Amino acid sequence: MVLGIAMMSAMLPTAIGLNQAIKERRGEEEEHKEDTRKVRSHLTVTCDVNEGSHAHRHEINNAKVYLGQDHKIYITKNPNSSLTPFDGHFYSHPAFQEGNTAGLITMSGEDKPLARWVFLDSETNEMKWGGRNESDGHVCGPFNLTVDGRYITLEDNQKWLAVRLPEGYLRSQRAKASGLVDDHDSAAPEWTLYFDRNDGTIARLPAGTQKMEVLLKQTPVDI
């Protein structure tokens, strides 16, 4: 009995030291994660090696995220002149508790570039960007990083989708929006970013829609 107590007494400082080391490491990881949240970054899309067709993986994997003039968010390796690269970071959003960094902002490609919110359209599950008026009533977060600090989450999930709508549907939508006959040569890239919030996004999209499950990765901006 005495020997057992002596052994426990000898082990106690070691256990305390180990617990302290674990706490310090976790604290350092959280501090690093918080620093990463503040870094200006581009967004890169990646996908699983078995996701979709080979041709689609070639188009999507390691493609960058861009802002369209129509406030949609595009995924492409061949951006046209109308697109602006995502250039942003996590930021405090008024919809969440004080001191949060649950929002996501990006610099816009407007004539006078401004910091704009990234948000999920609550009706279509399509990711978009815009000012306060455009984002009100939609899902503005909480955005976060995965435990390893590499990927972006929304509402603690990574239900990101690259979606390509049927070309005929795209033409009719563009014509409807502009009130003019669609000019195919000026069409925006086809893949756009969605978030399958209710596990039913694709069911509400037109027949012939293509989709791929993807991840969003931060890539620091070279300053």
C-alpha positions, -999 to 999 in steps of 0.1 A, spaced: 0 0 0 28 24 10 47 15 -22 16 22 -43 11 56 -27 48 64 -33 46 54 -70 15 75 -75 32 105 -58 62 100 -82 39 99 -112 18 129 -103 43 156 -114 48 138 -147 10 137 -153 6 174 -145 35 183 -168 20 163 -196 -14 179 -192 2 213 -192 21 205 -223 -11 194 -241 -29 226 -230 0 247 -243 1 229 -276 -37 233 -281 -33 270 -272 -5 274 -298 -27 256 -324 -56 279 -317 -34 309 -320 -20 297 -353 -55 290 -365 -66 325 -355 -36 341 -373 -45 321 -404 -80 335 -404 -67 370 -407 -44 364 -436 -55 377 -470 -61 346 -492 -73 334 -525 -95 303 -525 -86 271 -544 -110 243 -551 -99 206 -548 -118 174 -553 -113 137 -546 -95 116 -572 -127 95 -577 -151 124 -579 -169 130 -612 -154 123 -646 -117 127 -656 -126 157 -677 -145 174 -649 -117 167 -624 -93 183 -648 -115 214 -650 -122 217 -612 -92 203 -592 -69 232 -582 -91 258 -600 -94 292 -584 -125 310 -570 -136 342 -588 -162 369 -583 -185 375 -612 -201 408 -621 -235 391 -616 -226 385 -579 -222 348 -585 -190 329 -574 -172 310 -602 -147 282 -603 -123 282 -632 -87 278 -644 -93 301 -674 -109 333 -661 -121 360 -685 -116 397 -680 -149 401 -662 -139 380 -632 -121 391 -601 -101 366 -580 -114 360 -544 -91 381 -522 -103 381 -486 -103 367 -451 -125 360 -421 -141 391 -405 -164 400 -377 -200 399 -388 -228 417 -369 -251 387 -371 -229 368 -346 -216 375 -311 -193 403 -304 -156 396 -312 -164 369 -337 -146 362 -369 -174 342 -384 -180 363 -415 -161 360 -448 -152 391 -468 -135 396 -502 -124 427 -521 -147 433 -550 -139 440 -587 -161 471 -588 -148 504 -602 -140 514 -566 -131 480 -549 -148 475 -516 -149 447 -490 -180 426 -497 -196 398 -478 -196 362 -490 -230 346 -483 -252 316 -491 -284 324 -510 -310 309 -486 -334 302 -515 -311 287 -541 -282 274 -520 -258 292 -544 -228 311 -529 -228 348 -538 -211 380 -528 -224 415 -521 -230 443 -497 -252 445 -467 -284 450 -488 -276 419 -509 -267 397 -480 -295 406 -456 -318 376 -451 -293 351 -463 -267 328 -446 -236 349 -438 -219 323 -417 -205 311 -394 -175 304 -416 -146 286 -401 -115 265 -407 -112 228 -403 -92 215 -374 -60 213 -394 -66 249 -405 -65 241 -442 -101 242 -455 -131 265 -452 -163 253 -435 -198 268 -434 -220 260 -403 -192 235 -394 -197 215 -427 -179 211 -460 -209 206 -482 -194 225 -511 -205 218 -546 -192 228 -580 -223 231 -601 -227 234 -639 -262 242 -651 -274 231 -686 -263 255 -713 -298 261 -725 -309 270 -690 -279 294 -687 -287 311 -719 -323 317 -710 -313 330 -675 -288 354 -690 -313 366 -716 -339 371 -690 -316 391 -667 -303 414 -695 -335 416 -715 -315 409 -746 -307 380 -768 -279 360 -752 -244 363 -766 -227 330 -760 -192 343 -766 -196 367 -736 -209 340 -713 -193 336 -679 -175 303 -669 -199 275 -663 -189 261 -629 -203 280 -599 -201 274 -562 -230 260 -542 -234 247 -507 -257 217 -501 -271 230 -469 -302 208 -467 -289 178 -487 -314 186 -514 -298 213 -536 -295 192 -567 -331 180 -566 -343 216 -571 -319 223 -600 -329 218 -637 -325 184 -653 -291 179 -668 -273 198 -641 -238 185 -633 -222 186 -599 -191 177 -580 -183 176 -543 -154 199 -536 -133 214 -508 -123 250 -504 -87 257 -495 -70 289 -485 -40 301 -505 -22 332 -491 -21 362 -514 14 371 -525 19 407 -515 
